[in-house]
């Protein structure tokens, strides 16, 4: 029953995420001041071996993620469907805030998850698509146009 409640909390957060994404399109200036981090959660030392991600004791983690979503720090999150862990997209003031959030996660504190965190530059693909519609050639991000990698 607790697992079903956890899944319900995570599912609710993901559904809300879609609606918040649409609302966030009306506030692009506020979002641009935030730094984006991708957090990959992997099974830690307290992971229940032989159990799927849905069978792990992640109720407190789900509540924590929902709270982060409500605050606006977490934009997307969910389990990896191959049971290899999960991923979270954070939009925060900087690296120290992102790290503070991740190390306070109940699943990290309990050892169910270990994590890796990466700063992530999201590309404005909607702008590229709009420009491409008016051109016969696709428009790629600037760093790809110069051949830089």
MOSUL-V786276 format. One record per pair of residues at least 6 apart in sequence whose C-alpha atoms are under 7 Angstrom apart, sorted by the first residue. I is the first residue (numbers start at 0). J is the second residue. Records with the same first field share a line. If there is no record, write none. Layout:
I: J / J
This chain:
1: 58
2: 53 / 54 / 58
5: 57 / 58 / 61
8: 61 / 62
9: 61 / 77
12: 65 / 68
13: 75 / 76
16: 74 / 75
33: 90 / 91 / 92
34: 90 / 91 / 92 / 93
35: 89 / 90 / 91 / 118 / 119 / 120
36: 88 / 89 / 90 / 116 / 117 / 118 / 119
37: 87 / 88 / 89 / 116 / 117 / 118 / 119
38: 86 / 87 / 88 / 114 / 115 / 116 / 117
39: 85 / 86 / 87 / 114 / 115 / 116
40: 84 / 85 / 86 / 112 / 113 / 114 / 115
41: 83 / 84 / 85 / 112 / 113 / 114
42: 83 / 84 / 111 / 112 / 113
43: 110 / 111 / 112 / 113
44: 110 / 111
45: 109 / 110 / 111
46: 111 / 112
47: 55
51: 82
52: 82 / 84
57: 106
59: 105
60: 104 / 105 / 106
63: 104
67: 73
68: 74
72: 89 / 90 / 91
73: 88 / 89 / 90
74: 88 / 89 / 90
75: 87 / 88
76: 86 / 87 / 88
77: 85 / 86 / 87
78: 84 / 85 / 86
79: 85
89: 97
91: 97
102: 108
106: 112
107: 113
127: 138 / 139
130: 138
131: 137 / 138
